Structure formats: structure tokens, C-alpha cells
């Protein structure tokens, strides 16, 4: 696939790295030629220096032959205009734009072919907000992902000493919880995936990925660690777009405080929020946190635009007694560092955004794609089309499929029926199949398995 990525910032560069290794023809456009040189030195791709919305620059990037344009510059307006030009002058089939400004997003009628021809809108702030909300609703989880319109969820949790299933084989899970359908799809031990079967013994500090219906998530987490009590009190550091959206999403169900340094922003927040306490202060000031009873907070979420400030304020909140601390971190190198124990959850906007983008880039009928383990693995929901003659999967039992190494089918969703994947389950046409791919290098093989033959109509 020929893909042009407009913008070589953190999202654009990370996306290029994801896609360049998958036999795609990638061109990256940006005004920063030094960043482009660094990308070209590391990856097998083309680069073009210049403004991303200028027709002559897009022509240099061979936009007339592109299958897809992905506009992820820091400017909403540049992204939208670039999509308009790609459509009007070059009839590019698929156009994706990152748009942050909420006032644009409130008017979906803008984004139609007759107005601004953007096929897919990506809002990083909303994606991050939804991600944090799911974590707060499932205490103890490291990651919570929705599949099949929320009928099943993939949850990552770290196993702790004292968990009933820790030190036991996975096959004992059904004995502990009769009647609850679940499947452990992957286990990472020391940062590396291990083989998973019924005889696998869960060890403390394992990162365990399991899939189940939302109503069973809490019970399954309790098998792997001491279950956390439901959260009630939330403190947010940073009143930017994400902080405001998060407060709005939580304030009707939780007691929310938001700390913001800028006086004018505080006034805006006070008017925009209904039941959130807005404080003008520095979240990294120990005296402020103590005065605001940080020790009674269930969750402290640092969401400023400064990685270092987020990490330091989260570390301080943890030392002062907050039950759980989360930190928004943009630099990929910082994410792995802080997840080693500095904070409970590192929130990476790039990885969350890239997952949303991959849904529209992958071949085959992908419903959703989530990037996991800093991009090393993926969880995918794909629809099986065709019949036994035109499809490599329809009509086959799961144990008959020649799945790439490190790939596991976790669940089949057939209309309203959720079927946990067993070796003798037969895949039918239009099944939604949820897979876990622990080795991202195998993605192309997975895509090919679910592509329908040319004779299918």
C-alpha cells in the first residue's frame, strides 16, 4: 500500500516506524528536514521536505499514486486542507486527519465529500480521555480495550503475590470461577511473551492479558491480584483539553478535583464544568497536595503538556498517599522507564492514537486495532467474509488454521453470541474474530489470512 504521512512529529514518526516494516511504500512529509533525515537513516521510506498542505510538495510525494493520505501535523487546519487538496486535485481514495479542536468535532457535517473530504477523523484528546475513563472504571487494570461494540473487553493486569491464581496453572481458572467465560490470550514475563496453554503457571509480576464480558472483568482481576475497591475520588493535574474532557466524563459519577496553574484557564474550567472543584495551583507543590488531602485520593492523573512535570507530580502524589497514580507521557523512551515502578500507569497518546489509525490502514475488514506493549504486539478485531472456497478461515476449525507464530484467536462474536475460542470452534461467515498478535512482524501474514479471494462477490 502506498501511504503518505503528513507530519513527522511523535505520532507521524511512530506510525511510519510501524508501517515501514510491513512491506508498505511510505513517504513522510514535514518542514523539519533534520527530523526527516533521521527517519530516513533508520527506516526504509522516502521523505519530502516542505509544507504539508502545499500542492507542489504533495506532488513531490507522488500523492497522485497514493492509496492513502494520513495528515497528523500539529495543525488541524493544515491537516484538513491537505485532505481537501488530496481529494480535489488527486482523488486520493482514503484521507485521514488528526483534528484536536472540539468546535470542529461538534459539527460532523463539515467532514463530508462536499465540504471537507476527510474519510476518518482522529481526535487524540478524546481517545486518551476514553482510555483513562476505562482504567478508572476497572480498578487494577493496566489497559482496557473494547471489542464487538463493548460486548467483550481485553484487559491487561499485573499479577501480584497473593492472587488466588498466582502460582497455579491457567486451567484452574474455570474451577475457581465456574460459569464465567474468559480466556487468557497472552502473558508477558520480563517484557517477553511466553507460550500460553492450560498448563502455564502464572507468576507474580506477569502481565496477563485476558478477554471477557465487561460484567466479569472485576471477578477475573481478583484472581490475579488483590482487587481494588471502586474508585470515588479523582484528582487531575492539568486543565488542558484532555483534563477538561476527563473531568466532564467523570464528574457525574466521581468526586473530581482539577489543578491548573493558569488563572484564565481556571476561569474557563469553572464555567465549563458543573460538579468539578477547580483549583488554581501547581500540582507539583507538596503543600498544595497535602492541603487538598492527596492521601484520600483514589486516583491522581497528571495530564499537563510537560512529561517531566507529569512524572514528578505523579511520584509526589504516590509518596503522599494517593492509591493509584497515572501520568501522560509523550516521549516513548520515558514510557518504559516509568512503567518499571515510578508510576502505576503510563499513558502514551502516540500508542493510543496509532491504534486508532491502524484500524483504517490494515488490509481486510478490520473493525478495530489496538497497539499493545509499546507497539510490539496488537489486538485485532476482524470480520470473516466469503465462504469455504474463497476464504482461508470460513468453514475451518480453529485448530485447522495455520496461524502465524505468536498469533492466538481469543473470541468469536456471532451476532449477539460471544464464543470463547476453543480448538474445535468453527468459523462462520460474518463472525467477528478477536486475535492477539504478540509479534507485530507477523501482521502481514494475519492480514492475508482474512482477505477474500478474487472470486468472492
C-alpha positions, 0 to 999 in steps of 0.5 A, spaced: 500 500 500 502 506 498 501 511 504 503 518 505 504 521 512 503 528 513 507 530 519 513 527 522 512 529 529 511 523 535 505 520 532 507 521 524 514 518 526 511 512 530 506 510 525 511 510 519 516 506 524 510 501 524 508 501 517 515 501 514 516 494 516 510 491 513 512 491 506 508 498 505 511 504 500 511 510 505 513 517 504 513 522 510 512 529 509 514 535 514 518 542 514 523 539 519 528 536 514 533 534 520 527 530 523 526 527 516 533 525 515 533 521 521 527 517 519 530 516 513 537 513 516 533 508 520 527 506 516 526 504 509 521 510 506 522 516 502 521 523 505 519 530 502 521 536 505 516 542 505 509 544 507 504 539 508 498 542 505 502 545 499 500 542 492 507 542 489 510 538 495 504 533 495 506 532 488 513 531 490 510 525 494 507 522 488 500 523 492 497 522 485 499 514 486 497 514 493 492 509 496 492 513 502 493 520 505 494 520 513 495 528 515 497 528 523 501 535 523 500 539 529 495 543 525 488 541 524 487 546 519 493 544 515 491 537 516 484 538 513 486 542 507 491 537 505 485 532 505 481 537 501 487 538 496 488 530 496 481 529 494 480 535 489 486 535 485 488 527 486 482 523 488 486 520 493 481 514 495 482 514 503 484 521 507 485 521 514 486 527 519 488 528 526 483 534 528 484 536 536 479 542 536 472 540 539 468 546 535 470 542 529 468 535 532 461 538 534 459 539 527 460 532 523 457 535 517 463 539 515 467 532 514 463 530 508 465 529 500 462 536 499 465 540 504 471 537 507 473 530 504 476 527 510 474 519 510 476 518 518 477 523 523 482 522 529 481 526 535 487 524 540 484 528 546 478 524 546 481 517 545 486 518 551 480 521 555 476 514 553 482 510 555 483 513 562 475 513 563 476 505 562 482 504 567 478 508 572 472 504 571 476 497 572 480 498 578 487 494 577 487 494 570 493 496 566 489 497 559 482 496 557 480 495 550 473 494 547 471 489 542 464 487 538 461 494 540 463 493 548 460 486 548 467 483 550 473 487 553 481 485 553 484 487 559 491 487 561 493 486 569 499 485 573 499 479 577 501 480 584 503 475 590 497 473 593 492 472 587 488 466 588 491 464 581 498 466 582 502 460 582 497 455 579 496 453 572 491 457 567 486 451 567 484 452 574 481 458 572 474 455 570 474 451 577 475 457 581 470 461 577 465 456 574 460 459 569 464 465 567 467 465 560 474 468 559 480 466 556 487 468 557 490 470 550 497 472 552 502 473 558 508 477 558 514 475 563 520 480 563 517 484 557 517 477 553 511 473 551 511 466 553 507 460 550 500 460 553 496 453 554 492 450 560 498 448 563 502 455 564 503 457 571 502 464 572 507 468 576 507 474 580 509 480 576 506 477 569 502 481 565 496 477 563 492 479 558 485 476 558 478 477 554 471 477 557 464 480 558 465 487 561 460 484 567 466 479 569 472 483 568 472 485 576 471 477 578 477 475 573 482 481 576 481 478 583 484 472 581 490 475 579 491 480 584 488 483 590 482 487 587 481 494 588 475 497 591 471 502 586 474 508 585 470 515 588 475 520 588 479 523 582 484 528 582 487 531 575 493 535 574 492 539 568 486 543 565 488 542 558 483 539 553 484 532 555 483 534 563 477 538 561 474 532 557 476 527 563 473 531 568 466 532 564 466 524 563 467 523 570 464 528 574 457 525 574 459 519 577 466 521 581 468 526 586 473 530 581 478 535 583 482 539 577 489 543 578 491 548 573 496 553 574 493 558 569 488 563 572 484 564 565 484 557 564 481 556 571 476 561 569 474 557 563 474 550 567 469 553 572 464 555 567 465 549 563 464 544 568 458 543 573 460 538 579 468 539 578 472 543 584 477 547 580 483 549 583 488 554 581 495 551 583 501 547 581 500 540 582 507 539 583 507 543 590 507 538 596 503 543 600 498 544 595 497 536 595 497 535 602 492 541 603 487 538 598 488 531 602 492 527 596 492 521 601 484 520 600 485 520 593 483 514 589 486 516 583 491 522 581 492 523 573 497 528 571 495 530 564 499 537 563 503 538 556 510 537 560 512 529 561 517 531 566 512 535 570 507 529 569 512 524 572 514 528 578 507 530 580 505 523 579 511 520 584 509 526 589 502 524 589 504 516 590 509 518 596 503 522 599 498 517 599 494 517 593 492 509 591 493 509 584 497 514 580 497 515 572 501 520 568 501 522 560 507 521 557 509 523 550 516 521 549 516 513 548 523 512 551 520 515 558 514 510 557 518 504 559 522 507 564 516 509 568 512 503 567 518 499 571 515 502 578 515 510 578 508 510 576 502 505 576 500 507 569 503 510 563 499 513 558 502 514 551 497 518 546 502 516 540 500 508 542 493 510 543 492 514 537 496 509 532 491 504 534 486 508 532 489 509 525 491 502 524 484 500 524 483 504 517 490 502 514 490 494 515 488 490 509 481 486 510 475 488 514 478 490 520 473 493 525 478 495 530 486 495 532 489 496 538 497 497 539 499 493 545 506 493 549 509 499 546 507 497 539 510 490 539 504 486 539 496 488 537 489 486 538 485 485 532 478 485 531 476 482 524 470 480 520 470 473 516 467 474 509 466 469 503 465 462 504 469 455 504 472 456 497 474 463 497 476 464 504 482 461 508 478 461 515 470 460 513 468 453 514 475 451 518 476 449 525 480 453 529 485 448 530 485 447 522 488 454 521 495 455 520 496 461 524 502 465 524 507 464 530 505 468 536 498 469 533 492 466 538 484 467 536 481 469 543 473 470 541 468 469 536 462 474 536 456 471 532 451 476 532 449 477 539 453 470 541 460 471 544 464 464 543 470 463 547 475 460 542 476 453 543 480 448 538 474 445 535 470 452 534 468 453 527 468 459 523 462 462 520 461 467 515 460 474 518 463 472 525 467 477 528 474 474 530 478 477 536 486 475 535 492 477 539 498 478 535 504 478 540 509 479 534 507 485 530 512 482 524 507 477 523 501 482 521 502 481 514 501 474 514 494 475 519 492 480 514 492 475 508 489 470 512 482 474 512 482 477 505 477 474 500 479 471 494 478 474 487 472 470 486 468 472 492 462 477 490 
